Amino acid sequence: MTSTPRRTAHQIASSMIEGASMASALIGGAAGAYVGYQIAPVSWTDGATIAFAGAVVVVGAVAVDGLVELVLTPLRRLLNNSRYRVPNKNVPALPGSLADSITTVAAVAARDAAGQAALAARIKLDRSDDGSFLTVAERWGGYENGEASLFLAPGVQLHFVCVADNYGASDRKFTLLTAEQDAPVAITSLAQLHQHLTAREAGLPVSQPVDNHKALSAA
């Protein structure tokens, strides 16, 4: 059931439950009024009879509503539970052994690492309008140790790792790695990443960034 039909069904069910609660109070009150007038002594004045019938109305309404609430309260609970439960048809089966559990957690940790890398890239590197270059989790390859990498070019990848700083807080870092085992280069912006990639294109180590703007100005 899609979200809109589900929401509509919940609204209808909720209206029916509250309508039944209100109807029970009205029925109890009407029954109380009838009984009150029937059992009131004929010797009483009209005012006393009305006051007595009014008291019986309140008692009858509360009593009937209380009995009906014994049924409506569980229904409300079921409705609220179904309203906030999000069905997931892709829930994997529970692991059958410790080895299966380790495999499952490793896979989940790898996916989480990819998601963390994409989120950190959005915060620290790629704040462009679409943010589709570094901030898409599917572009990142996550590892079970919490690290992740993103392919940039043959022999070049952007690496993500989350480490604890001197104060125990999480520090998300990006480094540029090459197949030639050059010294890793810390990356803090897209402009810096562009300069280091340009250096590689020029045949220089990625640790020697090339400022294209200055190069074009000099030309």
Sequence and secondary structure as in RCSB ss.txt:
>XXXX:A:sequence
MTSTPRRTAHQIASSMIEGASMASALIGGAAGAYVGYQIAPVSWTDGATIAFAGAVVVVGAVAVDGLVELVLTPL
RRLLNNSRYRVPNKNVPALPGSLADSITTVAAVAARDAAGQAALAARIKLDRSDDGSFLTVAERWGGYENGEASL
FLAPGVQLHFVCVADNYGASDRKFTLLTAEQDAPVAITSLAQLHQHLTAREAGLPVSQPVDNHKALSAA
>XXXX:A:secstr
  HHHHHHHHHHHHHHHHHHHHHHHHHHHHHHHHHHHHHS TTS HHHHHHHHHHHHHHHHHHHHHHHHHHHHHH
HHHHHHHHH    TT     SSHHHHHHHHHHHHHHHHHHHHHHHHHHHT  SSS TTT  GGGEEE TTS EEE
EEETTEEEEEEEEE TTS EEEEEEEEETT    EEE  HHHHHHHHHHHHTTS TTS   HHHHHHH 
